[in-house]
């Protein structure tokens, strides 16, 4: 019995953490719902959880309020526009692209929870390495609101 437990433990250690990946089909279905909604103006609070410094564009609560008008990012937190290294989460289409890029780059972990009505990503969790414990980035979309143009 001990040998089976030892073999199972070794197999887990050799394989690293199990990969979890949201499928391309799931992403495409959610993006189709988002595109069908045809929302040109919206706002949301973005929270980025990772072992990195908080964005200089975040408010005192750590959220970045993103405002999109006419399908263009009009505001990114306290900054006039997103810094180049933070441009990935600056709109809903950019979040979809970030998720597709993570899949194409072979991220071992990609887990996404989508809004069931509009299809936008509510939470994107990307693990960039199986072997590094602090290699997970979580992007959360809260307080989504459609804006009247």
C-alpha positions as CSV (number, residue, x, y, z in Angstrom):
1,X,0.0,0.0,0.0
2,X,2.8,2.4,0.9
3,X,4.4,1.8,-2.5
4,X,1.3,3.0,-4.3
5,X,1.1,6.1,-2.2
6,X,4.8,6.8,-2.8
7,X,4.4,6.3,-6.6
8,X,1.3,8.6,-6.7
9,X,3.2,11.3,-4.8
10,X,6.2,11.0,-7.2
11,X,4.0,11.2,-10.2
12,X,2.4,14.4,-8.9
13,X,5.8,15.9,-8.1
14,X,7.2,15.1,-11.5
15,X,4.2,16.5,-13.4
16,X,4.1,19.7,-11.4
17,X,0.7,21.1,-10.7
18,X,-2.1,19.9,-12.8
19,X,-2.8,22.2,-15.7
20,X,-6.2,23.8,-15.9
21,X,-7.1,25.5,-19.1
22,X,-10.3,27.2,-20.3
23,X,-10.8,26.0,-23.8
24,X,-10.6,28.1,-26.9
25,X,-14.2,27.2,-27.6
26,X,-15.4,28.5,-24.2
27,X,-13.5,31.8,-24.9
28,X,-15.0,32.0,-28.4
29,X,-18.6,31.4,-27.1
30,X,-18.2,34.1,-24.4
31,X,-16.7,36.6,-26.8
32,X,-19.6,35.9,-29.3
33,X,-22.0,36.8,-26.5
34,X,-20.0,40.0,-25.7
35,X,-19.9,41.0,-29.4
36,X,-23.7,40.3,-29.8
37,X,-24.4,42.7,-26.9
38,X,-22.7,45.5,-29.0
39,X,-22.0,47.7,-26.0
40,X,-19.9,50.7,-27.1
41,X,-19.7,52.4,-23.7
42,X,-19.1,50.8,-20.3
43,X,-17.2,51.0,-17.1
44,X,-15.7,48.5,-14.7
45,X,-13.4,48.2,-11.8
46,X,-10.3,46.1,-12.5
47,X,-8.4,44.4,-9.7
48,X,-5.0,42.8,-10.5
49,X,-3.8,40.3,-7.9
50,X,-0.3,39.2,-8.2
51,X,3.0,39.4,-6.3
52,X,3.8,42.6,-8.1
53,X,3.5,46.3,-7.0
54,X,0.0,47.8,-7.2
55,X,-0.5,49.8,-10.4
56,X,0.2,53.5,-10.2
57,X,-3.2,53.9,-11.8
58,X,-5.1,52.2,-9.0
59,X,-7.2,54.2,-6.5
60,X,-6.7,54.0,-2.7
61,X,-8.7,50.7,-2.7
62,X,-6.4,49.1,-5.3
63,X,-9.0,49.1,-8.1
64,X,-8.5,50.6,-11.5
65,X,-11.7,52.1,-12.9
66,X,-11.7,51.6,-16.7
67,X,-14.1,53.7,-18.8
68,X,-14.7,52.8,-22.4
69,X,-16.6,55.1,-24.7
70,X,-17.3,54.5,-28.4
71,X,-15.3,51.2,-28.0
72,X,-12.1,53.1,-27.0
73,X,-10.5,53.3,-23.6
74,X,-11.3,56.8,-22.3
75,X,-9.9,56.4,-18.8
76,X,-7.7,54.0,-16.9
77,X,-7.9,54.6,-13.2
78,X,-6.0,57.7,-12.1
79,X,-4.0,57.7,-15.4
80,X,-5.0,59.4,-18.6
81,X,-4.2,56.2,-20.5
82,X,-2.9,52.8,-19.5
83,X,0.9,52.5,-19.2
84,X,2.3,50.3,-22.0
85,X,3.0,47.4,-19.7
86,X,-0.6,47.5,-18.4
87,X,-2.5,47.9,-21.7
88,X,-3.7,44.3,-21.7
89,X,-6.6,44.7,-19.3
90,X,-7.7,48.2,-20.6
91,X,-11.0,47.0,-22.2
92,X,-13.1,43.9,-22.5
93,X,-11.8,43.0,-26.0
94,X,-8.3,43.5,-24.6
95,X,-9.1,41.0,-21.8
96,X,-10.3,38.5,-24.3
97,X,-7.0,39.0,-26.3
98,X,-5.0,38.6,-23.1
99,X,-6.7,35.2,-22.5
100,X,-6.1,34.1,-26.0
101,X,-2.4,35.1,-25.8
102,X,-2.0,33.2,-22.6
103,X,-3.4,30.1,-24.3
104,X,-1.1,30.6,-27.4
105,X,1.9,31.2,-25.2
106,X,1.3,27.8,-23.5
107,X,0.5,29.1,-20.0
108,X,0.0,25.9,-17.9
109,X,-3.0,27.4,-16.1
110,X,-5.8,29.5,-17.6
111,X,-9.1,29.6,-15.8
112,X,-11.8,32.1,-16.7
113,X,-15.2,32.8,-15.3
114,X,-17.5,34.6,-17.7
115,X,-20.6,36.7,-17.1
116,X,-23.5,34.5,-18.2
117,X,-25.5,37.3,-19.9
118,X,-23.0,39.5,-21.6
119,X,-20.1,37.2,-21.8
120,X,-17.3,39.4,-20.5
121,X,-14.6,37.8,-18.4
122,X,-15.4,38.4,-14.7
123,X,-12.2,36.6,-13.5
124,X,-9.1,35.6,-15.5
125,X,-6.5,33.5,-13.6
126,X,-3.3,32.9,-15.5
127,X,-0.5,30.7,-14.2
128,X,2.7,31.3,-16.1
129,X,4.8,28.5,-14.6
130,X,4.1,25.2,-12.9
131,X,7.3,25.4,-11.0
132,X,7.1,28.9,-9.4
133,X,4.6,29.5,-6.6
134,X,4.2,33.2,-7.3
135,X,3.5,32.9,-11.0
136,X,-0.2,33.4,-10.9
137,X,-2.0,36.6,-12.0
138,X,-5.7,37.2,-11.3
139,X,-7.6,39.9,-13.1
140,X,-11.1,40.6,-11.6
141,X,-13.8,42.7,-13.3
142,X,-16.2,44.2,-10.7
143,X,-19.0,46.7,-10.9
144,X,-19.6,46.4,-14.6
145,X,-22.0,49.1,-15.9
146,X,-23.3,50.0,-19.4
147,X,-22.9,53.7,-20.1
148,X,-25.4,55.7,-22.1
149,X,-23.5,57.5,-24.9
